[in-house]
């Protein structure tokens, strides 16, 4: 079982249109997170607000630490 990690408009239906796909999450496998870090960082810098679950997945991939470091290293 795997899930796509996507960027979507918050007003869109849950199974509605997707703006961009940034990776996959496979909870039943050892290497369960596969995220395009550069693309995820780009969307976060543009103001994307991840859900709590997405934030946990991005944290596991190291994206949230990179985002925090880039935000406060000025």
Predicted model as a PDB file, atoms N, CA, C, CB and O in Angstrom, pLDDT in the B-factor column:
MODEL        1                                                                  
ATOM      1  N   UNK A   1       0.843  -1.155   0.000  1.00 88.00           N  
ATOM      2  CA  UNK A   1       0.000   0.000   0.000  1.00 88.00           C  
ATOM      3  C   UNK A   1       0.901   1.234   0.000  1.00 88.00           C  
ATOM      4  CB  UNK A   1      -0.967  -0.011   1.213  1.00 88.00           C  
ATOM      5  O   UNK A   1       1.874   1.301   0.752  1.00 88.00           O  
ATOM      6  N   UNK A   2       0.575   2.198  -0.839  1.00 91.00           N  
ATOM      7  CA  UNK A   2       1.338   3.440  -0.856  1.00 91.00           C  
ATOM      8  C   UNK A   2       0.388   4.611  -1.072  1.00 91.00           C  
ATOM      9  CB  UNK A   2       2.430   3.407  -1.958  1.00 91.00           C  
ATOM     10  O   UNK A   2      -0.696   4.471  -1.638  1.00 91.00           O  
ATOM     11  N   UNK A   3       0.832   5.760  -0.603  1.00 93.00           N  
ATOM     12  CA  UNK A   3       0.058   6.987  -0.722  1.00 93.00           C  
ATOM     13  C   UNK A   3       0.904   8.033  -1.435  1.00 93.00           C  
ATOM     14  CB  UNK A   3      -0.400   7.498   0.673  1.00 93.00           C  
ATOM     15  O   UNK A   3       2.120   8.092  -1.253  1.00 93.00           O  
ATOM     16  N   UNK A   4       0.254   8.854  -2.245  1.00 93.00           N  
ATOM     17  CA  UNK A   4       0.955   9.959  -2.895  1.00 93.00           C  
ATOM     18  C   UNK A   4       0.946  11.156  -1.959  1.00 93.00           C  
ATOM     19  CB  UNK A   4       0.301  10.318  -4.265  1.00 93.00           C  
ATOM     20  O   UNK A   4      -0.047  11.410  -1.276  1.00 93.00           O  
ATOM     21  N   UNK A   5       2.045  11.888  -1.927  1.00 95.00           N  
ATOM     22  CA  UNK A   5       2.120  13.145  -1.196  1.00 95.00           C  
ATOM     23  C   UNK A   5       2.004  14.226  -2.265  1.00 95.00           C  
ATOM     24  CB  UNK A   5       3.470  13.278  -0.336  1.00 95.00           C  
ATOM     25  O   UNK A   5       2.853  14.331  -3.150  1.00 95.00           O  
ATOM     26  N   UNK A   6       0.945  15.029  -2.175  1.00 95.00           N  
ATOM     27  CA  UNK A   6       0.641  15.979  -3.241  1.00 95.00           C  
ATOM     28  C   UNK A   6       0.417  17.386  -2.706  1.00 95.00           C  
ATOM     29  CB  UNK A   6      -0.581  15.523  -4.010  1.00 95.00           C  
ATOM     30  O   UNK A   6       0.195  17.590  -1.513  1.00 95.00           O  
ATOM     31  N   UNK A   7       0.481  18.343  -3.611  1.00 96.00           N  
ATOM     32  CA  UNK A   7       0.116  19.726  -3.325  1.00 96.00           C  
ATOM     33  C   UNK A   7      -1.246  19.932  -3.970  1.00 96.00           C  
ATOM     34  CB  UNK A   7       1.200  20.764  -3.867  1.00 96.00           C  
ATOM     35  O   UNK A   7      -1.426  19.682  -5.162  1.00 96.00           O  
ATOM     36  N   UNK A   8      -2.209  20.393  -3.162  1.00 93.00           N  
ATOM     37  CA  UNK A   8      -3.571  20.609  -3.660  1.00 93.00           C  
ATOM     38  C   UNK A   8      -4.148  21.855  -3.004  1.00 93.00           C  
ATOM     39  CB  UNK A   8      -4.476  19.371  -3.380  1.00 93.00           C  
ATOM     40  O   UNK A   8      -3.726  22.253  -1.918  1.00 93.00           O  
ATOM     41  N   UNK A   9      -5.098  22.454  -3.665  1.00 91.00           N  
ATOM     42  CA  UNK A   9      -5.801  23.601  -3.097  1.00 91.00           C  
ATOM     43  C   UNK A   9      -6.673  23.095  -1.953  1.00 91.00           C  
ATOM     44  CB  UNK A   9      -6.662  24.347  -4.183  1.00 91.00           C  
ATOM     45  O   UNK A   9      -7.347  22.074  -2.089  1.00 91.00           O  
ATOM     46  N   UNK A  10      -6.660  23.797  -0.839  1.00 87.00           N  
ATOM     47  CA  UNK A  10      -7.419  23.351   0.328  1.00 87.00           C  
ATOM     48  C   UNK A  10      -8.923  23.341   0.077  1.00 87.00           C  
ATOM     49  CB  UNK A  10      -7.109  24.236   1.512  1.00 87.00           C  
ATOM     50  O   UNK A  10      -9.668  22.664   0.786  1.00 87.00           O  
ATOM     51  N   UNK A  11      -9.371  24.091  -0.928  1.00 88.00           N  
ATOM     52  CA  UNK A  11     -10.802  24.134  -1.238  1.00 88.00           C  
ATOM     53  C   UNK A  11     -11.224  23.018  -2.181  1.00 88.00           C  
ATOM     54  CB  UNK A  11     -11.161  25.471  -1.846  1.00 88.00           C  
ATOM     55  O   UNK A  11     -12.415  22.832  -2.429  1.00 88.00           O  
ATOM     56  N   UNK A  12     -10.252  22.269  -2.710  1.00 85.00           N  
ATOM     57  CA  UNK A  12     -10.567  21.188  -3.648  1.00 85.00           C  
ATOM     58  C   UNK A  12     -11.063  19.958  -2.892  1.00 85.00           C  
ATOM     59  CB  UNK A  12      -9.329  20.828  -4.502  1.00 85.00           C  
ATOM     60  O   UNK A  12     -10.778  19.782  -1.707  1.00 85.00           O  
ATOM     61  N   UNK A  13     -11.803  19.120  -3.594  1.00 86.00           N  
ATOM     62  CA  UNK A  13     -12.268  17.865  -2.999  1.00 86.00           C  
ATOM     63  C   UNK A  13     -11.058  17.005  -2.641  1.00 86.00           C  
ATOM     64  CB  UNK A  13     -13.222  17.101  -3.972  1.00 86.00           C  
ATOM     65  O   UNK A  13      -9.980  17.181  -3.210  1.00 86.00           O  
ATOM     66  N   UNK A  14     -11.229  16.091  -1.716  1.00 82.00           N  
ATOM     67  CA  UNK A  14     -10.124  15.225  -1.279  1.00 82.00           C  
ATOM     68  C   UNK A  14      -9.550  14.436  -2.450  1.00 82.00           C  
ATOM     69  CB  UNK A  14     -10.599  14.259  -0.180  1.00 82.00           C  
ATOM     70  O   UNK A  14      -8.332  14.304  -2.566  1.00 82.00           O  
ATOM     71  N   UNK A  15     -10.398  13.916  -3.307  1.00 82.00           N  
ATOM     72  CA  UNK A  15      -9.938  13.166  -4.478  1.00 82.00           C  
ATOM     73  C   UNK A  15      -9.953  14.038  -5.727  1.00 82.00           C  
ATOM     74  CB  UNK A  15     -10.809  11.923  -4.696  1.00 82.00           C  
ATOM     75  O   UNK A  15      -9.989  13.523  -6.844  1.00 82.00           O  
ATOM     76  N   UNK A  16      -9.926  15.340  -5.546  1.00 84.00           N  
ATOM     77  CA  UNK A  16     -10.015  16.282  -6.654  1.00 84.00           C  
ATOM     78  C   UNK A  16      -8.689  16.502  -7.353  1.00 84.00           C  
ATOM     79  CB  UNK A  16     -10.542  17.590  -6.168  1.00 84.00           C  
ATOM     80  O   UNK A  16      -7.780  15.674  -7.282  1.00 84.00           O  
ATOM     81  N   UNK A  17      -8.601  17.627  -8.022  1.00 90.00           N  
ATOM     82  CA  UNK A  17      -7.418  17.921  -8.823  1.00 90.00           C  
ATOM     83  C   UNK A  17      -6.201  18.166  -7.939  1.00 90.00           C  
ATOM     84  CB  UNK A  17      -7.670  19.133  -9.717  1.00 90.00           C  
ATOM     85  O   UNK A  17      -6.309  18.662  -6.817  1.00 90.00           O  
ATOM     86  N   UNK A  18      -5.055  17.806  -8.473  1.00 93.00           N  
ATOM     87  CA  UNK A  18      -3.782  17.921  -7.784  1.00 93.00           C  
ATOM     88  C   UNK A  18      -2.942  18.953  -8.518  1.00 93.00           C  
ATOM     89  CB  UNK A  18      -3.048  16.546  -7.705  1.00 93.00           C  
ATOM     90  O   UNK A  18      -2.889  18.946  -9.748  1.00 93.00           O  
ATOM     91  N   UNK A  19      -2.284  19.841  -7.776  1.00 94.00           N  
ATOM     92  CA  UNK A  19      -1.421  20.846  -8.391  1.00 94.00           C  
ATOM     93  C   UNK A  19      -0.073  20.223  -8.744  1.00 94.00           C  
ATOM     94  CB  UNK A  19      -1.229  22.059  -7.446  1.00 94.00           C  
ATOM     95  O   UNK A  19       0.443  20.434  -9.841  1.00 94.00           O  
ATOM     96  N   UNK A  20       0.499  19.450  -7.805  1.00 95.00           N  
ATOM     97  CA  UNK A  20       1.807  18.840  -8.018  1.00 95.00           C  
ATOM     98  C   UNK A  20       1.943  17.622  -7.115  1.00 95.00           C  
ATOM     99  CB  UNK A  20       2.950  19.858  -7.748  1.00 95.00           C  
ATOM    100  O   UNK A  20       1.379  17.590  -6.021  1.00 95.00           O  
ATOM    101  N   UNK A  21       2.682  16.632  -7.566  1.00 96.00           N  
ATOM    102  CA  UNK A  21       2.974  15.454  -6.764  1.00 96.00           C  
ATOM    103  C   UNK A  21       4.429  15.557  -6.307  1.00 96.00           C  
ATOM    104  CB  UNK A  21       2.716  14.126  -7.572  1.00 96.00           C  
ATOM    105  O   UNK A  21       5.332  15.710  -7.130  1.00 96.00           O  
ATOM    106  N   UNK A  22       4.655  15.472  -4.990  1.00 97.00           N  
ATOM    107  CA  UNK A  22       6.016  15.657  -4.479  1.00 97.00           C  
ATOM    108  C   UNK A  22       6.635  14.387  -3.910  1.00 97.00           C  
ATOM    109  CB  UNK A  22       6.015  16.717  -3.423  1.00 97.00           C  
ATOM    110  O   UNK A  22       7.784  14.415  -3.469  1.00 97.00           O  
ATOM    111  N   UNK A  23       5.907  13.276  -3.906  1.00 96.00           N  
ATOM    112  CA  UNK A  23       6.502  12.043  -3.427  1.00 96.00           C  
ATOM    113  C   UNK A  23       5.481  10.991  -3.063  1.00 96.00           C  
ATOM    114  CB  UNK A  23       7.362  12.322  -2.253  1.00 96.00           C  
ATOM    115  O   UNK A  23       4.297  11.104  -3.380  1.00 96.00           O  
ATOM    116  N   UNK A  24       5.973   9.952  -2.380  1.00 95.00           N  
ATOM    117  CA  UNK A  24       5.119   8.850  -1.951  1.00 95.00           C  
ATOM    118  C   UNK A  24       5.438   8.480  -0.510  1.00 95.00           C  
ATOM    119  CB  UNK A  24       5.293   7.627  -2.875  1.00 95.00           C  
ATOM    120  O   UNK A  24       6.522   8.759   0.001  1.00 95.00           O  
ATOM    121  N   UNK A  25       4.465   7.847   0.125  1.00 94.00           N  
ATOM    122  CA  UNK A  25       4.603   7.363   1.494  1.00 94.00           C  
ATOM    123  C   UNK A  25       4.106   5.931   1.530  1.00 94.00           C  
ATOM    124  CB  UNK A  25       3.817   8.263   2.508  1.00 94.00           C  
ATOM    125  O   UNK A  25       2.963   5.657   1.165  1.00 94.00           O  
ATOM    126  N   UNK A  26       4.974   5.000   1.976  1.00 93.00           N  
ATOM    127  CA  UNK A  26       4.634   3.582   2.039  1.00 93.00           C  
ATOM    128  C   UNK A  26       4.783   3.104   3.476  1.00 93.00           C  
ATOM    129  CB  UNK A  26       5.531   2.746   1.081  1.00 93.00           C  
ATOM    130  O   UNK A  26       5.877   2.707   3.876  1.00 93.00           O  
ATOM    131  N   UNK A  27       3.712   3.131   4.260  1.00 90.00           N  
ATOM    132  CA  UNK A  27       3.811   2.830   5.685  1.00 90.00           C  
ATOM    133  C   UNK A  27       4.170   1.379   6.019  1.00 90.00           C  
ATOM    134  CB  UNK A  27       2.526   3.164   6.334  1.00 90.00           C  
ATOM    135  O   UNK A  27       4.604   1.107   7.139  1.00 90.00           O  
ATOM    136  N   UNK A  28       4.004   0.453   5.094  1.00 90.00           N  
ATOM    137  CA  UNK A  28       4.266  -0.954   5.387  1.00 90.00           C  
ATOM    138  C   UNK A  28       5.658  -1.411   4.972  1.00 90.00           C  
ATOM    139  CB  UNK A  28       3.244  -1.808   4.704  1.00 90.00           C  
ATOM    140  O   UNK A  28       5.987  -2.587   5.122  1.00 90.00           O  
ATOM    141  N   UNK A  29       6.484  -0.502   4.454  1.00 85.00           N  
ATOM    142  CA  UNK A  29       7.827  -0.858   3.999  1.00 85.00           C  
ATOM    143  C   UNK A  29       8.874  -0.160   4.864  1.00 85.00           C  
ATOM    144  CB  UNK A  29       8.017  -0.483   2.512  1.00 85.00           C  
ATOM    145  O   UNK A  29       8.591   0.846   5.514  1.00 85.00           O  
ATOM    146  N   UNK A  30      10.097  -0.714   4.860  1.00 81.00           N  
ATOM    147  CA  UNK A  30      11.178  -0.138   5.667  1.00 81.00           C  
ATOM    148  C   UNK A  30      11.555   1.259   5.183  1.00 81.00           C  
ATOM    149  CB  UNK A  30      12.409  -1.048   5.635  1.00 81.00           C  
ATOM    150  O   UNK A  30      11.659   2.180   5.992  1.00 81.00           O  
ATOM    151  N   UNK A  31      11.759   1.431   3.893  1.00 74.00           N  
ATOM    152  CA  UNK A  31      12.090   2.738   3.317  1.00 74.00           C  
ATOM    153  C   UNK A  31      10.783   3.377   2.892  1.00 74.00           C  
ATOM    154  CB  UNK A  31      13.093   2.614   2.101  1.00 74.00           C  
ATOM    155  O   UNK A  31      10.423   3.358   1.715  1.00 74.00           O  
ATOM    156  N   UNK A  32      10.071   3.948   3.864  1.00 90.00           N  
ATOM    157  CA  UNK A  32       8.688   4.301   3.601  1.00 90.00           C  
ATOM    158  C   UNK A  32       8.433   5.699   3.064  1.00 90.00           C  
ATOM    159  CB  UNK A  32       7.937   4.140   4.815  1.00 90.00           C  
ATOM    160  O   UNK A  32       7.315   5.978   2.631  1.00 90.00           O  
ATOM    161  N   UNK A  33       9.414   6.589   3.071  1.00 93.00           N  
ATOM    162  CA  UNK A  33       9.188   7.947   2.596  1.00 93.00           C  
ATOM    163  C   UNK A  33      10.098   8.226   1.410  1.00 93.00           C  
ATOM    164  CB  UNK A  33       9.429   8.975   3.725  1.00 93.00           C  
ATOM    165  O   UNK A  33      11.314   8.049   1.493  1.00 93.00           O  
ATOM    166  N   UNK A  34       9.506   8.662   0.314  1.00 95.00           N  
ATOM    167  CA  UNK A  34      10.260   9.024  -0.884  1.00 95.00           C  
ATOM    168  C   UNK A  34       9.746  10.390  -1.332  1.00 95.00           C  
ATOM    169  CB  UNK A  34      10.107   7.935  -2.031  1.00 95.00           C  
ATOM    170  O   UNK A  34       8.744  10.480  -2.041  1.00 95.00           O  
ATOM    171  N   UNK A  35      10.438  11.454  -0.915  1.00 96.00           N  
ATOM    172  CA  UNK A  35      10.007  12.824  -1.180  1.00 96.00           C  
ATOM    173  C   UNK A  35      11.052  13.540  -2.017  1.00 96.00           C  
ATOM    174  CB  UNK A  35       9.754  13.586   0.135  1.00 96.00           C  
ATOM    175  O   UNK A  35      12.251  13.392  -1.779  1.00 96.00           O  
ATOM    176  N   UNK A  36      10.604  14.311  -2.991  1.00 97.00           N  
ATOM    177  CA  UNK A  36      11.482  15.201  -3.747  1.00 97.00           C  
ATOM    178  C   UNK A  36      11.686  16.441  -2.873  1.00 97.00           C  
ATOM    179  CB  UNK A  36      10.870  15.571  -5.177  1.00 97.00           C  
ATOM    180  O   UNK A  36      10.860  17.354  -2.875  1.00 97.00           O  
ATOM    181  N   UNK A  37      12.796  16.464  -2.128  1.00 96.00           N  
ATOM    182  CA  UNK A  37      13.035  17.525  -1.146  1.00 96.00           C  
ATOM    183  C   UNK A  37      13.052  18.915  -1.762  1.00 96.00           C  
ATOM    184  CB  UNK A  37      14.337  17.281  -0.438  1.00 96.00           C  
ATOM    185  O   UNK A  37      12.485  19.846  -1.191  1.00 96.00           O  
ATOM    186  N   UNK A  38      13.686  19.072  -2.907  1.00 96.00           N  
ATOM    187  CA  UNK A  38      13.766  20.388  -3.542  1.00 96.00           C  
ATOM    188  C   UNK A  38      12.381  20.905  -3.907  1.00 96.00           C  
ATOM    189  CB  UNK A  38      14.649  20.327  -4.791  1.00 96.00           C  
ATOM    190  O   UNK A  38      12.075  22.079  -3.697  1.00 96.00           O  
ATOM    191  N   UNK A  39      11.554  20.034  -4.449  1.00 97.00           N  
ATOM    192  CA  UNK A  39      10.202  20.427  -4.843  1.00 97.00           C  
ATOM    193  C   UNK A  39       9.349  20.754  -3.617  1.00 97.00           C  
ATOM    194  CB  UNK A  39       9.538  19.312  -5.667  1.00 97.00           C  
ATOM    195  O   UNK A  39       8.584  21.719  -3.627  1.00 97.00           O  
ATOM    196  N   UNK A  40       9.483  19.953  -2.569  1.00 97.00           N  
ATOM    197  CA  UNK A  40       8.733  20.206  -1.336  1.00 97.00           C  
ATOM    198  C   UNK A  40       9.165  21.535  -0.716  1.00 97.00           C  
ATOM    199  CB  UNK A  40       8.937  19.049  -0.325  1.00 97.00           C  
ATOM    200  O   UNK A  40       8.317  22.309  -0.274  1.00 97.00           O  
ATOM    201  N   UNK A  41      10.463  21.809  -0.677  1.00 96.00           N  
ATOM    202  CA  UNK A  41      10.959  23.078  -0.136  1.00 96.00           C  
ATOM    203  C   UNK A  41      10.458  24.260  -0.950  1.00 96.00           C  
ATOM    204  CB  UNK A  41      12.487  23.084  -0.101  1.00 96.00           C  
ATOM    205  O   UNK A  41      10.103  25.300  -0.396  1.00 96.00           O  
ATOM    206  N   UNK A  42      10.430  24.096  -2.267  1.00 96.00           N  
ATOM    207  CA  UNK A  42       9.935  25.159  -3.145  1.00 96.00           C  
ATOM    208  C   UNK A  42       8.488  25.508  -2.803  1.00 96.00           C  
ATOM    209  CB  UNK A  42      10.045  24.735  -4.624  1.00 96.00           C  
ATOM    210  O   UNK A  42       8.134  26.684  -2.718  1.00 96.00           O  
ATOM    211  N   UNK A  43       7.652  24.488  -2.608  1.00 97.00           N  
ATOM    212  CA  UNK A  43       6.247  24.747  -2.280  1.00 97.00           C  
ATOM    213  C   UNK A  43       6.086  25.354  -0.895  1.00 97.00           C  
ATOM    214  CB  UNK A  43       5.441  23.461  -2.370  1.00 97.00           C  
ATOM    215  O   UNK A  43       5.239  26.225  -0.696  1.00 97.00           O  
ATOM    216  N   UNK A  44       6.895  24.905   0.072  1.00 96.00           N  
ATOM    217  CA  UNK A  44       6.826  25.490   1.414  1.00 96.00           C  
ATOM    218  C   UNK A  44       7.240  26.959   1.390  1.00 96.00           C  
ATOM    219  CB  UNK A  44       7.719  24.707   2.390  1.00 96.00           C  
ATOM    220  O   UNK A  44       6.634  27.784   2.074  1.00 96.00           O  
ATOM    221  N   UNK A  45       8.256  27.288   0.616  1.00 95.00           N  
ATOM    222  CA  UNK A  45       8.714  28.675   0.501  1.00 95.00           C  
ATOM    223  C   UNK A  45       7.674  29.551  -0.183  1.00 95.00           C  
ATOM    224  CB  UNK A  45      10.029  28.736  -0.270  1.00 95.00           C  
ATOM    225  O   UNK A  45       7.620  30.759   0.051  1.00 95.00           O  
ATOM    226  N   UNK A  46       6.843  28.938  -1.032  1.00 95.00           N  
ATOM    227  CA  UNK A  46       5.762  29.683  -1.691  1.00 95.00           C  
ATOM    228  C   UNK A  46       4.565  29.880  -0.763  1.00 95.00           C  
ATOM    229  CB  UNK A  46       5.318  28.954  -2.962  1.00 95.00           C  
ATOM    230  O   UNK A  46       3.615  30.582  -1.111  1.00 95.00           O  
ATOM    231  N   UNK A  47       4.610  29.261   0.417  1.00 95.00           N  
ATOM    232  CA  UNK A  47       3.534  29.457   1.378  1.00 95.00           C  
ATOM    233  C   UNK A  47       2.603  28.282   1.560  1.00 95.00           C  
ATOM    234  CB  UNK A  47       2.748  30.611   0.983  1.00 95.00           C  
ATOM    235  O   UNK A  47       1.569  28.427   2.212  1.00 95.00           O  
ATOM    236  N   UNK A  48       2.923  27.128   1.012  1.00 95.00           N  
ATOM    237  CA  UNK A  48       2.076  25.946   1.183  1.00 95.00           C  
ATOM    238  C   UNK A  48       2.009  25.577   2.665  1.00 95.00           C  
ATOM    239  CB  UNK A  48       2.615  24.751   0.342  1.00 95.00           C  
ATOM    240  O   UNK A  48       3.019  25.618   3.367  1.00 95.00           O  
ATOM    241  N   UNK A  49       0.826  25.219   3.128  1.00 95.00           N  
ATOM    242  CA  UNK A  49       0.608  24.842   4.521  1.00 95.00           C  
ATOM    243  C   UNK A  49       0.312  23.350   4.586  1.00 95.00           C  
ATOM    244  CB  UNK A  49      -0.551  25.666   5.152  1.00 95.00           C  
ATOM    245  O   UNK A  49      -0.786  22.931   4.218  1.00 95.00           O  
ATOM    246  N   UNK A  50       1.266  22.532   5.047  1.00 96.00           N  
ATOM    247  CA  UNK A  50       1.017  21.085   5.108  1.00 96.00           C  
ATOM    248  C   UNK A  50       0.046  20.730   6.226  1.00 96.00           C  
ATOM    249  CB  UNK A  50       2.331  20.328   5.306  1.00 96.00           C  
ATOM    250  O   UNK A  50       0.000  21.395   7.261  1.00 96.00           O  
ATOM    251  N   UNK A  51      -0.724  19.680   6.002  1.00 94.00           N  
ATOM    252  CA  UNK A  51      -1.584  19.153   7.059  1.00 94.00           C  
ATOM    253  C   UNK A  51      -0.681  18.560   8.143  1.00 94.00           C  
ATOM    254  CB  UNK A  51      -2.592  18.075   6.498  1.00 94.00           C  
ATOM    255  O   UNK A  51       0.526  18.428   7.941  1.00 94.00           O  
ATOM    256  N   UNK A  52      -1.252  18.208   9.269  1.00 96.00           N  
ATOM    257  CA  UNK A  52      -0.453  17.615  10.352  1.00 96.00           C  
ATOM    258  C   UNK A  52       0.214  16.325   9.893  1.00 96.00           C  
ATOM    259  CB  UNK A  52      -1.334  17.340  11.585  1.00 96.00           C  
ATOM    260  O   UNK A  52       1.385  16.089  10.189  1.00 96.00           O  
ATOM    261  N   UNK A  53      -0.526  15.497   9.175  1.00 93.00           N  
ATOM    262  CA  UNK A  53       0.032  14.240   8.682  1.00 93.00           C  
ATOM    263  C   UNK A  53       1.148  14.501   7.673  1.00 93.00           C  
ATOM    264  CB  UNK A  53      -1.068  13.378   8.045  1.00 93.00           C  
ATOM    265  O   UNK A  53       2.204  13.872   7.736  1.00 93.00           O  
ATOM    266  N   UNK A  54       0.915  15.427   6.744  1.00 95.00           N  
ATOM    267  CA  UNK A  54       1.939  15.754   5.749  1.00 95.00           C  
ATOM    268  C   UNK A  54       3.178  16.340   6.425  1.00 95.00           C  
ATOM    269  CB  UNK A  54       1.383  16.745   4.705  1.00 95.00           C  
ATOM    270  O   UNK A  54       4.303  16.064   6.010  1.00 95.00           O  
ATOM    271  N   UNK A  55       2.973  17.139   7.456  1.00 96.00           N  
ATOM    272  CA  UNK A  55       4.109  17.725   8.182  1.00 96.00           C  
ATOM    273  C   UNK A  55       4.943  16.628   8.835  1.00 96.00           C  
ATOM    274  CB  UNK A  55       3.616  18.731   9.252  1.00 96.00           C  
ATOM    275  O   UNK A  55       6.171  16.710   8.838  1.00 96.00           O  
ATOM    276  N   UNK A  56       4.292  15.595   9.394  1.00 94.00           N  
ATOM    277  CA  UNK A  56       5.022  14.469   9.990  1.00 94.00           C  
ATOM    278  C   UNK A  56       5.824  13.713   8.940  1.00 94.00           C  
ATOM    279  CB  UNK A  56       4.050  13.512  10.691  1.00 94.00           C  
ATOM    280  O   UNK A  56       6.968  13.331   9.190  1.00 94.00           O  
ATOM    281  N   UNK A  57       5.238  13.497   7.775  1.00 94.00           N  
ATOM    282  CA  UNK A  57       5.927  12.797   6.688  1.00 94.00           C  
ATOM    283  C   UNK A  57       7.110  13.626   6.198  1.00 94.00           C  
ATOM    284  CB  UNK A  57       4.955  12.504   5.520  1.00 94.00           C  
ATOM    285  O   UNK A  57       8.196  13.089   5.980  1.00 94.00           O  
ATOM    286  N   UNK A  58       6.906  14.928   6.025  1.00 96.00           N  
ATOM    287  CA  UNK A  58       7.993  15.806   5.575  1.00 96.00           C  
ATOM    288  C   UNK A  58       9.094  15.896   6.640  1.00 96.00           C  
ATOM    289  CB  UNK A  58       7.447  17.218   5.248  1.00 96.00           C  
ATOM    290  O   UNK A  58      10.271  16.009   6.299  1.00 96.00           O  
ATOM    291  N   UNK A  59       8.727  15.848   7.902  1.00 95.00           N  
ATOM    292  CA  UNK A  59       9.729  15.849   8.976  1.00 95.00           C  
ATOM    293  C   UNK A  59      10.576  14.594   8.919  1.00 95.00           C  
ATOM    294  CB  UNK A  59       9.055  15.966  10.350  1.00 95.00           C  
ATOM    295  O   UNK A  59      11.793  14.651   9.088  1.00 95.00           O  
ATOM    296  N   UNK A  60       9.936  13.464   8.681  1.00 92.00           N  
ATOM    297  CA  UNK A  60      10.652  12.196   8.589  1.00 92.00           C  
ATOM    298  C   UNK A  60      11.639  12.203   7.425  1.00 92.00           C  
ATOM    299  CB  UNK A  60       9.663  11.040   8.434  1.00 92.00           C  
ATOM    300  O   UNK A  60      12.696  11.575   7.495  1.00 92.00           O  
ATOM    301  N   UNK A  61      11.289  12.915   6.356  1.00 94.00           N  
ATOM    302  CA  UNK A  61      12.167  13.009   5.189  1.00 94.00           C  
ATOM    303  C   UNK A  61      13.234  14.090   5.365  1.00 94.00           C  
ATOM    304  CB  UNK A  61      11.344  13.294   3.938  1.00 94.00           C  
ATOM    305  O   UNK A  61      14.141  14.195   4.539  1.00 94.00           O  
ATOM    306  N   UNK A  62      13.143  14.891   6.422  1.00 95.00           N  
ATOM    307  CA  UNK A  62      14.133  15.934   6.669  1.00 95.00           C  
ATOM    308  C   UNK A  62      13.817  17.264   6.016  1.00 95.00           C  
ATOM    309  CB  UNK A  62      15.453  15.477   6.203  1.00 95.00           C  
ATOM    310  O   UNK A  62      14.613  18.200   6.101  1.00 95.00           O  
ATOM    311  N   UNK A  63      12.672  17.363   5.368  1.00 95.00           N  
ATOM    312  CA  UNK A  63      12.312  18.581   4.642  1.00 95.00           C  
ATOM    313  C   UNK A  63      11.991  19.720   5.598  1.00 95.00           C  
ATOM    314  CB  UNK A  63      11.120  18.322   3.724  1.00 95.00           C  
ATOM    315  O   UNK A  63      12.395  20.857   5.353  1.00 95.00           O  
ATOM    316  N   UNK A  64      11.279  19.443   6.675  1.00 95.00           N  
ATOM    317  CA  UNK A  64      10.883  20.503   7.597  1.00 95.00           C  
ATOM    318  C   UNK A  64      12.102  21.112   8.296  1.00 95.00           C  
ATOM    319  CB  UNK A  64       9.895  19.960   8.637  1.00 95.00           C  
ATOM    320  O   UNK A  64      12.121  22.315   8.555  1.00 95.00           O  
ATOM    321  N   UNK A  65      13.113  20.304   8.604  1.00 95.00           N  
ATOM    322  CA  UNK A  65      14.346  20.830   9.210  1.00 95.00           C  
ATOM    323  C   UNK A  65      15.064  21.738   8.221  1.00 95.00           C  
ATOM    324  CB  UNK A  65      15.282  19.672   9.657  1.00 95.00           C  
ATOM    325  O   UNK A  65      15.521  22.822   8.586  1.00 95.00           O  
ATOM    326  N   UNK A  66      15.165  21.297   6.965  1.00 94.00           N  
ATOM    327  CA  UNK A  66      15.786  22.139   5.931  1.00 94.00           C  
ATOM    328  C   UNK A  66      15.031  23.452   5.778  1.00 94.00           C  
ATOM    329  CB  UNK A  66      15.830  21.398   4.580  1.00 94.00           C  
ATOM    330  O   UNK A  66      15.645  24.513   5.660  1.00 94.00           O  
ATOM    331  N   UNK A  67      13.701  23.386   5.781  1.00 94.00           N  
ATOM    332  CA  UNK A  67      12.880  24.585   5.640  1.00 94.00           C  
ATOM    333  C   UNK A  67      13.099  25.520   6.829  1.00 94.00           C  
ATOM    334  CB  UNK A  67      11.389  24.210   5.517  1.00 94.00           C  
ATOM    335  O   UNK A  67      13.260  26.728   6.655  1.00 94.00           O  
ATOM    336  N   UNK A  68      13.103  24.962   8.020  1.00 93.00           N  
ATOM    337  CA  UNK A  68      13.308  25.771   9.228  1.00 93.00           C  
ATOM    338  C   UNK A  68      14.705  26.404   9.202  1.00 93.00           C  
ATOM    339  CB  UNK A  68      13.128  24.902  10.511  1.00 93.00           C  
ATOM    340  O   UNK A  68      14.850  27.586   9.515  1.00 93.00           O  
ATOM    341  N   UNK A  69      15.728  25.634   8.835  1.00 92.00           N  
ATOM    342  CA  UNK A  69      17.097  26.151   8.788  1.00 92.00           C  
ATOM    343  C   UNK A  69      17.242  27.257   7.750  1.00 92.00           C  
ATOM    344  CB  UNK A  69      18.078  25.023   8.484  1.00 92.00           C  
ATOM    345  O   UNK A  69      17.916  28.256   8.000  1.00 92.00           O  
ATOM    346  N   UNK A  70      16.613  27.087   6.583  1.00 88.00           N  
ATOM    347  CA  UNK A  70      16.712  28.112   5.529  1.00 88.00           C  
ATOM    348  C   UNK A  70      15.938  29.366   5.901  1.00 88.00           C  
ATOM    349  CB  UNK A  70      16.194  27.563   4.194  1.00 88.00           C  
ATOM    350  O   UNK A  70      16.298  30.469   5.492  1.00 88.00           O  
ATOM    351  N   UNK A  71      14.886  29.197   6.669  1.00 78.00           N  
ATOM    352  CA  UNK A  71      14.058  30.318   7.069  1.00 78.00           C  
ATOM    353  C   UNK A  71      14.740  31.184   8.127  1.00 78.00           C  
ATOM    354  CB  UNK A  71      12.729  29.817   7.587  1.00 78.00           C  
ATOM    355  O   UNK A  71      14.595  32.406   8.117  1.00 78.00           O  
ATOM    356  N   UNK A  72      15.473  30.564   9.026  1.00 78.00           N  
ATOM    357  CA  UNK A  72      16.077  31.295  10.147  1.00 78.00           C  
ATOM    358  C   UNK A  72      17.586  31.462  10.044  1.00 78.00           C  
ATOM    359  CB  UNK A  72      15.756  30.598  11.424  1.00 78.00           C  
ATOM    360  O   UNK A  72      18.213  31.899  11.008  1.00 78.00           O  
ATOM    361  N   UNK A  73      18.185  31.131   8.914  1.00 70.00           N  
ATOM    362  CA  UNK A  73      19.638  31.274   8.769  1.00 70.00           C  
ATOM    363  C   UNK A  73      20.027  32.570   8.071  1.00 70.00           C  
ATOM    364  CB  UNK A  73      20.204  30.097   8.000  1.00 70.00           C  
ATOM    365  O   UNK A  73      21.173  32.733   7.652  1.00 70.00           O  
ATOM    366  N   UNK A  74      19.081  33.487   7.945  1.00 60.00           N  
ATOM    367  CA  UNK A  74      19.358  34.735   7.236  1.00 60.00           C  
ATOM    368  C   UNK A  74      20.184  35.677   8.036  1.00 60.00           C  
ATOM    369  CB  UNK A  74      18.099  35.405   6.851  1.00 60.00           C  
ATOM    370  O   UNK A  74      20.498  36.772   7.569  1.00 60.00           O  
TER     371      UNK A  74                                                      
ENDMDL                                                                          
END                                                                             
